[in-house]
Amino acid sequence: MKKLCMLLFALAVFLLPRMALAGTLPPQAVNMTHVYIVFGVLLVAAVLFFTEWIPLAVTSILVPCALSTLGVITVKEAWVSFGDTSILTIVGLFMLGEATFATGFAQRVASWVISRAGASETRLLAFAMLIIAFMSAFLNNAGVTAITLPMIISIARKAHLSPSRILLPTAYAASFGGCISLVGQAPSMVANGILAKMAPEYGQFAFFEFAWYGLPLTVVGIILFTLFPRFLIPPVREDVAELKDIEVPEGGVRMWIAGGIYFLVIICMSTGLVPLTSAAMLGAMLCILTRCMTLKQAQEGIDWSTVWLFAGMLSMSFAMNKSGAAQLIADFVVGYFSDPYILFCVLLAVTAVLTNIMSNTATTAIMVPLVIPIALGLNLSPLPFVMGIAMNAAACFMTPIATPSNTLVLRPGNYTFMDYVRYGFFWQIVAFVLSVLIIPRVWPFLP
């Protein structure tokens, strides 16, 4: 924590004035007063997140309060994230997950999985990670984590294992698998769209072209987690989320209705037949209408701490963008490097830092438009840079606010902020090393 605080302090006191002078952004694009405020708020939030002196959700809510009160962003920008489609999707999937518990469907699925995988922690971990990584290659990884969370908790309990031993690896598996295809992660789609507009002569990445990076990451991730769980998974914690053990008659009608709605939502998400948010909410409402659960049960199934934590920190993205802080940092860094390999590594490092403290979609939207003109100006192909930024923005593990998947498992796994830093740092390095080894070979710097 001390190192992080010192880094942020150095940025605010020493580097930011130099960035304002050396950056290529027009002066009106950066409000230095607001930049200092943003880094000040970020510093305080980092201290509170790491120490957990107050609940994480409270810290997250205080961020938009501070940013809007100090005039960095408007009140609407501060709180609009609470109505963001990603937040509403999570809410809908929480309610849908509650229906699988209330009818006993989650327990039934858990019993089936254990009967095939056994009660071994290693086999269950590998089985769960494989399923989630596979689903995340075709579905939004946040949706996959939310929709499978009840099943994973139930599987762990029935195998007499603590959910804390399985949930964080499965959240990371969702990020691994999301890097396999175009639709698995939002950064991939954002990067592809920007590439098509700014460098149309280079075309776009194909649907599974991301798998050149995502598949090795997934395979390495699952192998290392199953071989070295002692070093890569947080120790057993006292469970917070209580599993509802509801006895359901064999073949109960409501259980099968809930299961049918559950899989219908998955089909809608995978085919795009219904938008992600609408599919999640529609599934939850159908469960209420068919009496698979009551409205009260649906409301109680929502983990509001998770919702507040993720929604509150989304306001930091608005502040980083509007003040010019994020682009100022990125512009400063790339302005000092021209060697393609060094530039590539620096861009990945900057992306990894930004994506762990703000939206990975916003990080991609900032970094990709910045690097494409630089690559073209150096007569380099923008493809390796765009792919590297997209994948390192998607593969973020060091904070519970880095991705919705990380946030979703925070409370059920009873993890601390430092758990993500301690165990996620290794995977951040793995993602970085694989990027350097794979991406320039598949997409060379020289066109």
C-alpha positions in Angstrom: 0.0 0.0 0.0 2.8 2.4 0.8 4.4 1.9 -2.6 1.1 2.6 -4.3 0.5 5.7 -2.3 4.0 6.9 -3.1 3.5 6.3 -6.8 0.3 8.3 -6.8 1.8 11.1 -4.8 4.8 11.2 -7.2 2.4 11.5 -10.1 0.5 14.3 -8.5 3.5 16.4 -7.3 6.3 15.7 -9.7 5.2 14.2 -13.0 1.9 16.0 -13.7 3.4 19.4 -14.2 5.9 17.9 -16.6 3.1 16.1 -18.4 1.2 19.3 -18.9 4.3 20.9 -20.5 5.5 17.9 -22.5 2.2 16.3 -23.6 0.9 16.7 -27.1 -2.6 17.4 -26.0 -4.0 20.9 -26.6 -4.0 23.0 -23.4 -7.8 23.2 -23.2 -8.0 19.4 -23.2 -6.5 19.2 -19.7 -7.7 20.9 -16.5 -4.7 20.6 -14.2 -6.7 21.6 -11.1 -9.1 18.8 -11.8 -6.3 16.4 -12.6 -4.8 17.1 -9.1 -8.2 16.6 -7.5 -8.7 13.3 -9.4 -5.4 12.0 -8.2 -6.1 13.2 -4.7 -9.4 11.4 -4.6 -7.8 8.3 -6.1 -5.0 8.4 -3.4 -7.5 8.6 -0.6 -9.7 5.9 -2.1 -6.7 3.7 -2.5 -5.7 4.1 1.1 -9.3 3.3 2.2 -9.6 0.3 -0.1 -6.3 -1.2 1.1 -6.9 -0.6 4.8 -10.6 -1.2 4.8 -11.1 1.2 7.6 -14.6 1.7 6.3 -16.6 -0.8 4.2 -15.5 -1.0 0.5 -18.9 0.0 -0.8 -18.9 3.1 1.4 -15.5 4.1 0.0 -16.8 3.6 -3.5 -19.9 5.7 -2.9 -17.8 8.5 -1.5 -15.8 8.8 -4.7 -18.7 10.2 -6.9 -19.7 12.3 -3.9 -16.2 13.9 -3.8 -15.7 14.3 -7.6 -19.1 16.0 -8.1 -18.8 18.2 -5.0 -15.4 19.4 -6.1 -16.7 20.1 -9.6 -14.6 17.6 -11.5 -17.7 16.0 -13.0 -21.4 17.0 -12.9 -23.9 15.4 -10.6 -25.4 13.5 -13.5 -22.0 12.2 -14.5 -21.3 11.2 -10.9 -24.4 9.1 -10.5 -25.4 8.0 -14.0 -23.3 4.9 -13.6 -25.9 3.5 -11.2 -28.3 3.2 -14.1 -25.6 1.8 -16.4 -26.6 -1.3 -18.4 -23.8 -3.3 -16.9 -25.1 -2.6 -13.4 -28.6 -3.4 -14.3 -27.5 -6.6 -15.9 -25.8 -7.6 -12.7 -28.9 -6.8 -10.7 -31.0 -8.9 -13.1 -28.7 -11.8 -12.9 -28.5 -11.7 -9.1 -32.3 -12.0 -9.1 -32.2 -14.8 -11.6 -29.6 -16.6 -9.5 -31.8 -16.3 -6.5 -34.6 -18.2 -8.3 -32.2 -21.1 -9.0 -31.6 -21.3 -5.2 -35.3 -20.8 -4.2 -36.4 -23.7 -6.4 -33.4 -26.0 -5.7 -32.2 -25.9 -9.2 -28.7 -24.7 -8.2 -28.5 -27.5 -5.6 -29.5 -30.1 -8.2 -26.9 -28.9 -10.7 -24.3 -28.9 -8.0 -25.0 -32.5 -7.1 -24.7 -33.5 -10.7 -21.3 -31.8 -11.1 -19.9 -33.4 -7.9 -21.1 -36.8 -9.0 -18.9 -36.4 -12.1 -16.0 -34.4 -10.8 -15.9 -35.8 -7.3 -15.3 -33.8 -4.1 -11.6 -33.2 -4.9 -10.8 -29.4 -4.7 -8.4 -29.7 -7.7 -10.9 -31.5 -10.0 -13.8 -29.2 -9.0 -11.6 -26.1 -9.6 -10.4 -27.3 -13.0 -14.0 -28.3 -14.0 -15.5 -24.9 -12.9 -12.7 -22.9 -14.6 -13.1 -24.8 -17.8 -16.9 -24.3 -17.9 -16.7 -20.6 -17.1 -13.8 -19.9 -19.5 -15.7 -21.7 -22.3 -18.9 -19.8 -21.7 -16.9 -16.5 -21.4 -15.6 -17.0 -24.9 -19.1 -16.7 -26.3 -20.8 -14.5 -23.7 -20.0 -11.4 -21.7 -17.7 -12.5 -18.9 -19.5 -10.4 -16.3 -22.8 -12.1 -17.2 -21.1 -15.5 -17.1 -19.8 -14.9 -13.6 -23.1 -13.5 -12.3 -25.1 -16.3 -13.8 -22.9 -19.1 -12.6 -22.1 -17.7 -9.1 -25.0 -19.5 -7.4 -24.0 -22.8 -9.0 -20.3 -22.4 -8.0 -21.2 -21.6 -4.4 -23.6 -24.5 -4.2 -21.0 -26.9 -5.7 -18.4 -25.7 -3.1 -20.8 -26.2 -0.2 -21.9 -29.6 -1.2 -18.3 -30.7 -1.6 -17.6 -29.3 1.9 -15.2 -26.7 0.5 -15.1 -23.0 1.3 -16.3 -20.9 -1.7 -13.2 -18.7 -1.2 -11.1 -21.5 -2.6 -13.0 -21.5 -5.9 -14.6 -18.1 -6.5 -11.5 -16.0 -7.2 -10.0 -18.5 -9.7 -13.4 -18.7 -11.5 -13.6 -14.9 -11.7 -10.1 -14.9 -13.3 -11.2 -17.7 -15.6 -14.0 -15.5 -16.9 -11.3 -12.9 -17.8 -9.1 -15.6 -19.4 -11.9 -17.0 -21.5 -13.2 -13.5 -22.4 -10.0 -12.9 -24.3 -10.6 -15.8 -26.7 -13.2 -14.1 -28.9 -14.5 -10.7 -30.1 -17.6 -10.8 -27.9 -16.0 -12.1 -24.7 -14.8 -8.8 -23.4 -16.0 -5.2 -24.1 -12.4 -3.9 -24.7 -12.1 -6.3 -27.7 -15.2 -4.9 -29.4 -14.3 -1.3 -28.6 -10.8 -1.7 -29.9 -12.0 -3.4 -33.1 -14.5 -0.6 -33.8 -11.9 2.1 -33.3 -9.4 0.3 -35.5 -11.9 0.1 -38.3 -12.5 3.9 -38.1 -8.9 5.1 -37.7 -7.0 2.6 -39.8 -9.5 1.0 -42.2 -6.7 -0.2 -44.5 -5.7 -2.7 -41.8 -9.2 -4.1 -41.5 -10.5 -5.6 -38.3 -9.7 -8.6 -36.1 -11.7 -11.7 -36.9 -14.1 -13.2 -34.3 -11.6 -15.8 -33.0 -8.4 -14.0 -33.9 -8.1 -13.0 -30.3 -7.7 -16.6 -29.4 -4.0 -16.5 -30.5 -3.6 -14.7 -27.1 -6.7 -15.7 -25.2 -6.4 -19.5 -25.6 -2.8 -19.7 -24.3 -3.7 -17.5 -21.4 -6.6 -19.7 -20.5 -4.7 -22.9 -20.7 -1.8 -21.5 -18.7 -4.2 -20.1 -16.1 -6.1 -23.3 -15.6 -2.9 -25.5 -15.4 -1.2 -23.2 -12.9 -4.2 -22.9 -10.7 -4.7 -26.6 -10.5 -1.0 -27.4 -10.0 -0.2 -24.6 -7.5 -3.4 -23.8 -5.6 -1.5 -23.3 -2.4 0.3 -20.3 -3.8 -2.3 -18.9 -6.1 -5.5 -19.0 -4.1 -6.4 -17.1 -0.9 -6.6 -19.3 2.2 -9.9 -20.6 3.5 -12.1 -17.8 4.9 -15.2 -17.9 7.0 -18.1 -17.9 4.7 -20.2 -14.7 4.4 -22.9 -15.6 1.9 -25.2 -18.2 3.4 -26.5 -20.9 1.1 -30.2 -21.6 1.3 -30.6 -25.4 1.6 -34.2 -25.7 0.3 -35.7 -29.2 0.0 -37.4 -29.6 -3.3 -39.5 -32.6 -4.3 -38.0 -34.7 -7.0 -38.8 -33.2 -10.4 -40.6 -30.2 -8.9 -42.3 -28.2 -11.6 -41.0 -24.8 -10.5 -37.4 -26.1 -10.4 -37.6 -27.1 -14.0 -39.3 -23.8 -14.9 -36.5 -21.9 -13.2 -33.9 -24.0 -15.0 -35.7 -23.5 -18.3 -35.7 -19.7 -17.8 -32.1 -19.8 -16.8 -31.0 -21.5 -20.0 -33.3 -19.4 -22.1 -31.4 -16.3 -20.8 -28.1 -18.0 -21.7 -29.4 -18.7 -25.2 -30.6 -15.1 -25.6 -27.3 -13.7 -24.4 -25.2 -16.0 -26.7 -27.2 -15.4 -29.8 -27.9 -11.7 -29.3 -31.6 -12.4 -29.8 -32.3 -10.2 -26.8 -29.9 -7.5 -25.5 -27.9 -8.6 -22.5 -29.5 -6.3 -19.9 -33.0 -7.0 -21.2 -32.4 -10.8 -21.2 -31.3 -10.7 -17.6 -34.2 -8.5 -16.4 -36.7 -10.5 -18.4 -35.5 -13.8 -17.0 -35.8 -12.4 -13.4 -39.3 -11.1 -14.0 -40.4 -14.4 -15.6 -39.2 -16.2 -12.5 -41.4 -13.9 -10.4 -44.4 -14.2 -12.7 -44.2 -18.0 -12.7 -43.9 -18.0 -8.9 -40.4 -19.6 -8.9 -39.6 -16.9 -6.3 -41.4 -14.0 -4.7 -40.6 -10.3 -5.3 -39.2 -10.2 -1.8 -36.9 -13.1 -2.5 -35.7 -11.4 -5.7 -34.9 -8.2 -3.9 -33.1 -10.1 -1.1 -31.0 -12.0 -3.7 -29.3 -8.8 -4.9 -25.9 -8.2 -3.3 -26.2 -4.4 -3.0 -22.7 -4.1 -1.6 -21.4 -5.4 -4.9 -23.6 -3.0 -6.9 -22.6 0.0 -4.9 -18.9 -0.9 -5.2 -18.8 -1.3 -8.9 -21.2 1.6 -9.8 -19.5 4.1 -7.5 -16.0 3.5 -9.0 -17.4 3.9 -12.6 -17.5 7.6 -11.8 -13.7 7.6 -11.7 -13.7 6.8 -15.4 -15.7 10.0 -16.1 -13.3 12.0 -14.0 -10.2 10.6 -15.6 -11.6 11.2 -19.0 -13.1 14.7 -18.5 -10.1 16.1 -16.6 -7.7 14.7 -19.2 -5.7 12.8 -16.5 -5.8 9.5 -18.2 -4.9 10.7 -21.6 -2.3 13.1 -20.1 -0.5 10.1 -18.5 -0.7 8.0 -21.7 0.4 10.8 -24.0 3.4 11.6 -21.7 4.6 8.0 -21.6 4.4 7.3 -25.4 6.0 10.6 -26.2 9.3 9.4 -24.8 9.7 6.1 -26.6 10.0 5.3 -30.3 11.5 1.8 -30.4 8.5 -0.5 -31.2 9.2 -3.1 -28.5 9.9 -0.6 -25.8 6.8 1.4 -26.8 4.8 -1.8 -26.8 5.9 -2.8 -23.3 5.3 0.7 -21.9 1.8 0.9 -23.4 0.9 -2.5 -21.9 2.2 -1.4 -18.5 0.2 1.9 -18.6 -2.9 0.0 -19.8 -2.5 -2.5 -16.9 -2.3 0.3 -14.3 -5.2 2.3 -15.7 -7.5 -0.7 -16.2 -7.2 -1.7 -12.5 -8.4 1.6 -11.3 -11.0 2.5 -13.9 -13.3 0.9 -16.4 -11.4 -1.4 -18.8 -13.7 -0.2 -21.6 -12.8 3.4 -20.8 -9.1 2.5 -20.7 -9.4 0.9 -24.2 -11.3 3.9 -25.5 -8.5 6.2 -24.3 -5.4 4.2 -25.3 -6.4 2.8 -28.7 -7.1 6.2 -30.4 -3.9 7.5 -28.9 -1.6 4.8 -30.2 -2.9 4.3 -33.7 -1.7 7.7 -35.1 1.6 7.1 -33.3 2.1 3.7 -34.9 1.1 5.0 -38.3 3.5 8.0 -37.9 6.4 5.6 -37.1 5.4 3.5 -40.2 4.5 0.6 -37.9 1.4 -1.6 -38.0 -1.2 -0.6 -35.4 -2.4 -4.2 -35.1 0.0 -5.4 -32.4 -0.5 -2.3 -30.3 -4.3 -2.4 -30.6 -4.4 -6.1 -29.7 -2.0 -5.6 -26.8 -4.0 -2.8 -25.3 -7.3 -4.6 -25.7 -6.0 -7.8 -24.2 -4.2 -6.1 -21.3 -7.3 -3.9 -20.6 -9.4 -7.1 -20.5 -7.0 -9.2 -18.4 -7.0 -7.2 -15.2 -6.8 -8.9 -11.8 -5.3 -6.7 -9.1 -8.3 -5.0 -7.7 -11.9 -5.9 -7.0 -13.1 -3.0 -9.1 -11.0 -3.9 -12.2 -13.8 -6.0 -13.7 -17.4 -6.8 -12.8 -16.3 -10.5 -12.4 -13.8 -9.5 -9.8 -16.4 -7.4 -8.0 -19.0 -10.1 -8.0 -17.0 -12.7 -6.0 -15.6 -10.2 -3.5 -18.3 -10.6 -0.8 -19.3 -14.3 -1.4 -15.6 -15.3 -1.2 -15.0 -13.0 1.8 -11.9 -11.6 0.1 -10.1 -8.4 1.1 -8.8 -5.7 -1.3 -5.2 -6.9 -0.5 -6.2 -10.5 -1.7 -6.7 -9.1 -5.2 -3.4 -7.2 -5.1 -1.4 -10.1 -3.6 -2.8 -12.9 -5.9 -3.7 -10.8 -8.9 -0.2 -9.3 -9.3 1.1 -12.7 -10.5 -1.6 -13.0 -13.1 -1.0 -9.4 -14.3 2.6 -10.4 -14.9 1.6 -13.6 -16.7 -0.7 -11.6 -19.0 2.0 -9.1 -19.7 4.7 -11.7 -20.5 2.4 -13.7 -22.8 1.5 -10.4 -24.6 5.2 -9.7 -25.2 5.9 -13.2 -26.3 2.8 -13.9 -28.5 1.4 -10.7 -29.9 4.4 -9.2 -31.9 4.9 -12.7 -33.4 1.3 -13.1 -34.6 0.9 -9.4 -35.6 4.4 -8.0 -36.6 5.3 -4.4 -35.9 6.4 -3.9 -39.6 3.4 -3.8 -42.0 
